[in-house]
Amino acid sequence: MDIGEMGGGSELSAKIAIAIRGAKVIVCFMNKAHAQLNNCIREVNLCVSIGKPLIPLLLEKLAWPPEG
């Protein structure tokens, strides 16, 4: 959760890496397009390389509430 309001800019990647290293577990909400972005791949690779538990949740467009 972005409690510290990371913001954007050139320091964002470093702040995300620090947050990943400090977390007990990472829950990653993404869609197919996001999963292919370099930043997303970098963050997932960091989790894997340091043995950080990672729960990926793949989200797709869904009409809500469902019809019927």
C-alpha atoms as a printed R data frame, in Angstrom:
   type eleno elety resid chain resno       x       y       z
1  ATOM     1    CA   MET     A     1   0.000   0.000   0.000
2  ATOM     2    CA   ASP     A     2   1.340   3.411  -0.940
3  ATOM     3    CA   ILE     A     3   1.045   4.944   2.533
4  ATOM     4    CA   GLY     A     4   4.095   7.163   2.002
5  ATOM     5    CA   GLU     A     5   2.728   8.596  -1.262
6  ATOM     6    CA   MET     A     6   5.675   7.616  -3.458
7  ATOM     7    CA   GLY     A     7   4.712  10.002  -6.241
8  ATOM     8    CA   GLY     A     8   6.467   9.794  -9.597
9  ATOM     9    CA   GLY     A     9   9.690  10.813 -11.206
10 ATOM    10    CA   SER     A    10  13.168   9.365 -11.401
11 ATOM    11    CA   GLU     A    11  13.266   8.198  -7.788
12 ATOM    12    CA   LEU     A    12  10.153   6.039  -8.123
13 ATOM    13    CA   SER     A    13  11.965   2.818  -9.129
14 ATOM    14    CA   ALA     A    14  14.370   3.105  -6.198
15 ATOM    15    CA   LYS     A    15  11.496   3.756  -3.786
16 ATOM    16    CA   ILE     A    16   9.587   0.754  -5.127
17 ATOM    17    CA   ALA     A    17  12.662  -1.476  -4.729
18 ATOM    18    CA   ILE     A    18  13.098  -0.308  -1.123
19 ATOM    19    CA   ALA     A    19   9.407  -0.953  -0.440
20 ATOM    20    CA   ILE     A    20   9.604  -4.441  -1.974
21 ATOM    21    CA   ARG     A    21  12.655  -5.307   0.124
22 ATOM    22    CA   GLY     A    22  10.925  -4.066   3.289
23 ATOM    23    CA   ALA     A    23   7.625  -5.861   2.714
24 ATOM    24    CA   LYS     A    24   6.766  -9.258   4.161
25 ATOM    25    CA   VAL     A    25   4.815 -10.243   1.051
26 ATOM    26    CA   ILE     A    26   3.985  -8.564  -2.265
27 ATOM    27    CA   VAL     A    27   0.485  -8.628  -3.753
28 ATOM    28    CA   CYS     A    28   0.696  -7.516  -7.372
29 ATOM    29    CA   PHE     A    29  -2.528  -6.421  -9.087
30 ATOM    30    CA   MET     A    30  -2.043  -6.338 -12.849
31 ATOM    31    CA   ASN     A    31  -3.686  -6.896 -16.195
32 ATOM    32    CA   LYS     A    32  -2.088  -8.517 -19.249
33 ATOM    33    CA   ALA     A    33  -0.820  -5.188 -20.606
34 ATOM    34    CA   HIS     A    34   0.774  -4.186 -17.278
35 ATOM    35    CA   ALA     A    35   2.424  -7.591 -16.920
36 ATOM    36    CA   GLN     A    36   4.397  -6.882 -20.118
37 ATOM    37    CA   LEU     A    37   5.777  -3.505 -19.007
38 ATOM    38    CA   ASN     A    38   9.494  -3.319 -18.193
39 ATOM    39    CA   ASN     A    39   8.852  -1.837 -14.739
40 ATOM    40    CA   CYS     A    40   6.429  -4.613 -13.820
41 ATOM    41    CA   ILE     A    41   8.834  -7.298 -15.042
42 ATOM    42    CA   ARG     A    42  11.683  -5.647 -13.103
43 ATOM    43    CA   GLU     A    43   9.632  -5.587  -9.884
44 ATOM    44    CA   VAL     A    44   8.553  -9.230 -10.248
45 ATOM    45    CA   ASN     A    45  12.151 -10.262 -10.990
46 ATOM    46    CA   LEU     A    46  13.332  -8.435  -7.860
47 ATOM    47    CA   CYS     A    47  10.784 -10.323  -5.757
48 ATOM    48    CA   VAL     A    48  11.896 -13.643  -7.212
49 ATOM    49    CA   SER     A    49  15.627 -12.893  -6.898
50 ATOM    50    CA   ILE     A    50  15.404 -12.005  -3.195
51 ATOM    51    CA   GLY     A    51  12.923 -14.766  -2.356
52 ATOM    52    CA   LYS     A    52  10.103 -12.363  -1.493
53 ATOM    53    CA   PRO     A    53   6.681 -14.069  -1.388
54 ATOM    54    CA   LEU     A    54   4.671 -12.785  -4.356
55 ATOM    55    CA   ILE     A    55   0.927 -13.126  -4.922
56 ATOM    56    CA   PRO     A    56   0.112 -12.085  -8.507
57 ATOM    57    CA   LEU     A    57  -3.528 -11.224  -9.218
58 ATOM    58    CA   LEU     A    58  -4.386 -10.980 -12.903
59 ATOM    59    CA   LEU     A    59  -7.324  -8.619 -13.387
60 ATOM    60    CA   GLU     A    60  -9.534  -8.496 -16.442
61 ATOM    61    CA   LYS     A    61 -12.385  -6.225 -17.449
62 ATOM    62    CA   LEU     A    62 -15.633  -7.407 -15.887
63 ATOM    63    CA   ALA     A    63 -19.098  -5.914 -16.055
64 ATOM    64    CA   TRP     A    64 -20.369  -5.247 -12.552
65 ATOM    65    CA   PRO     A    65 -22.877  -6.085 -11.308
66 ATOM    66    CA   PRO     A    66 -23.223  -9.162 -13.491
67 ATOM    67    CA   GLU     A    67 -26.332  -9.379 -15.632
68 ATOM    68    CA   GLY     A    68 -29.042 -11.837 -14.616
